[in-house]
């Protein structure tokens, strides 16, 4: 299974900007990043 890290980063940045969140590589942001990775994998599986 291939994961496009750049796309995940783009999605994460867009989400962060939309929510106007500060960048914190721990706690809630890490959870959000994990969720986005799972979403990205699901998108890849769905085509």
MARLUMLUM-595538 format. One line per field, with one value per residue: residue number from 1; x, y, z of N, C-alpha, C in turn. Coordinates in Angstrom, 3 decimals, m for minus. Layout:
seq	c(NUM, ...)
n_east	c(X, ...)
n_north	c(Y, ...)
n_up	c(Z, ...)
ca_east	c(X, ...)
ca_north	c(Y, ...)
ca_up	c(Z, ...)
c_east	c(X, ...)
c_north	c(Y, ...)
c_up	c(Z, ...)
This chain:
seq	c(1, 2, 3, 4, 5, 6, 7, 8, 9, 10, 11, 12, 13, 14, 15, 16, 17, 18, 19, 20, 21, 22, 23, 24, 25, 26, 27, 28, 29, 30, 31, 32, 33, 34, 35, 36, 37, 38, 39, 40, 41, 42, 43, 44, 45, 46, 47)
n_east	c(0.859, 0.693, 1.470, 0.935, 2.975, 3.379, 0.867, m0.644, 0.573, m0.179, m2.977, m3.093, m1.990, m3.874, m6.135, m5.259, m4.905, m7.521, m8.787, m7.386, m5.281, m2.438, 0.829, 1.617, 3.546, 2.509, 0.242, m3.068, m2.739, m1.148, m2.927, m4.882, m3.330, m2.834, m5.447, m5.892, m4.012, m5.171, m7.530, m6.450, m5.339, m7.703, m8.879, m7.085, m7.571, m10.200, m9.912)
n_north	c(m1.202, 2.108, 5.292, 8.654, 10.924, 13.661, 14.547, 14.023, 15.843, 18.224, 18.116, 18.162, 20.687, 22.380, 21.760, 22.603, 25.352, 26.067, 25.591, 27.338, 26.716, 26.597, 25.306, 22.336, 19.709, 17.556, 15.929, 16.903, 17.652, 15.603, 13.480, 14.353, 14.336, 11.592, 10.702, 11.933, 10.569, 8.022, 8.641, 9.324, 6.885, 5.445, 6.859, 6.171, 3.420, 3.426, 4.412)
n_up	c(0.000, m0.981, 0.329, m0.176, 0.912, 0.499, m0.391, 1.875, 3.596, 2.321, 2.575, 5.366, 5.898, 4.655, 6.180, 8.700, 8.228, 7.642, 10.046, 11.504, 13.254, 15.441, 14.641, 16.069, 16.799, 18.335, 20.664, 19.997, 17.293, 16.299, 16.449, 14.638, 12.326, 12.088, 11.621, 9.151, 7.622, 7.649, 6.278, 3.802, 3.005, 2.749, 0.636, m1.386, m1.531, m2.361, m4.850)
ca_east	c(0.000, 1.505, 0.890, 1.561, 3.249, 3.190, m0.563, m1.074, 1.041, m1.015, m4.282, m2.905, m1.791, m5.153, m6.999, m4.737, m5.201, m8.965, m9.118, m6.564, m4.584, m0.979, 1.482, 2.164, 3.774, 2.215, m1.123, m4.211, m2.290, m0.680, m4.129, m5.471, m2.458, m3.088, m6.760, m5.735, m3.321, m6.170, m8.413, m5.694, m5.276, m9.045, m9.044, m6.303, m8.250, m11.435, m9.573)
ca_north	c(0.000, 3.317, 6.504, 9.852, 11.788, 15.063, 14.830, 14.083, 17.122, 19.280, 18.029, 18.587, 22.139, 23.011, 21.577, 23.457, 26.740, 26.260, 25.626, 28.404, 26.113, 26.694, 24.031, 21.681, 18.317, 16.662, 16.028, 16.871, 17.712, 14.271, 12.679, 14.817, 13.856, 10.157, 10.579, 12.292, 9.452, 6.977, 9.105, 9.248, 5.468, 5.070, 7.432, 5.346, 2.137, 3.668, 4.815)
ca_up	c(0.000, m1.069, 0.919, m0.739, 2.060, 0.113, m0.408, 3.273, 4.111, 1.748, 3.242, 6.747, 5.896, 4.338, 7.342, 9.765, 7.882, 7.720, 11.470, 12.098, 14.381, 15.448, 14.356, 17.254, 16.399, 19.444, 21.156, 19.086, 15.903, 15.921, 16.234, 13.381, 11.258, 11.947, 10.984, 7.746, 6.970, 7.441, 5.209, 2.552, 2.646, 2.300, m0.699, m2.308, m1.692, m3.111, m6.210)
c_east	c(0.889, 0.763, 1.660, 1.753, 3.011, 1.719, m1.107, m0.662, 0.200, m2.377, m4.166, m2.767, m3.104, m6.099, m6.578, m5.090, m6.687, m9.398, m8.356, m5.860, m3.093, m0.371, 2.103, 2.316, 3.550, 0.741, m2.160, m3.770, m1.815, m1.878, m4.787, m4.661, m2.680, m4.423, m6.648, m4.989, m4.316, m7.125, m7.729, m5.604, m6.624, m9.303, m8.294, m6.999, m9.514, m11.159, m9.627)
c_north	c(1.244, 4.498, 7.697, 10.871, 13.252, 15.437, 14.923, 15.425, 18.278, 19.299, 18.557, 20.098, 22.857, 22.924, 22.516, 24.921, 27.022, 26.377, 26.721, 27.909, 26.410, 25.320, 23.488, 20.197, 17.340, 16.802, 15.941, 16.863, 16.346, 13.365, 13.049, 14.289, 12.368, 9.916, 10.871, 11.210, 8.332, 7.365, 8.974, 7.798, 5.015, 5.611, 6.602, 4.012, 2.296, 4.087, 6.296)
c_up	c(0.000, m0.463, 0.383, 0.376, 1.705, 0.122, 1.009, 3.873, 3.604, 2.420, 4.664, 6.826, 5.632, 5.525, 8.462, 9.488, 8.044, 9.184, 12.210, 13.357, 14.304, 15.187, 15.640, 16.944, 17.544, 19.807, 20.047, 17.630, 15.424, 15.635, 14.912, 12.207, 11.014, 11.257, 9.496, 6.981, 6.677, 6.322, 3.857, 2.077, 2.106, 0.900, m1.729, m2.573, m2.529, m4.550, m6.366)
